[in-house]
Amino acid sequence: MGATKRQRFVFAQMGWMLGATLLLVLVESLTLELFFVVSLIGFLVVTELTAPFRVTPAWRRRLLWVIAAGLVGFGYIVIRRILSILPPGVF
């Protein structure tokens, strides 16, 4: 029973990432940064939509580390983008 919920989570995430890839290719905006951000948003959405109401399985508690790593990566992307926008003499 637990494996089927985990499999649904994985299938939902894979579907989101595949759909995001296809959409980004169709609008000719496929970059690694944009794919990462869209996949992170999808991961957060899938995590919330599949969250159990009462008992949290151990595999779902480990998702917090993946979310933390994703947010650190997102912060890095945002800082890089901000620094590329600022004039060269500011930082």
C-alpha positions, 0 to 999 in steps of 0.5 A: 500500500505504501509503495503505490502512494510512493509510485504515484508521487514519482509518476506525478513528478515525472509527468510534471517534469516531462510536461514542463520539458515539452512546454519549454521546448514548444515555446523555445525557452528550454534552459537548464535554469528554467527547467530547474525552477519549473521542476522545483515548483512542480515538486513542491506542488506534487508534494503538497497535493499528495501529502497525507492527512494524519501519518507521515511516512518516513520516505516523505520526511526525507523529502524535506532534505530534497526541498531544502537542496532545491531551495538552496539551488533556487537561491543561487540562481536568483542571486546569479540573475540579480548580479548579472542585471546589476552594473559591473561596478556594484559588486 
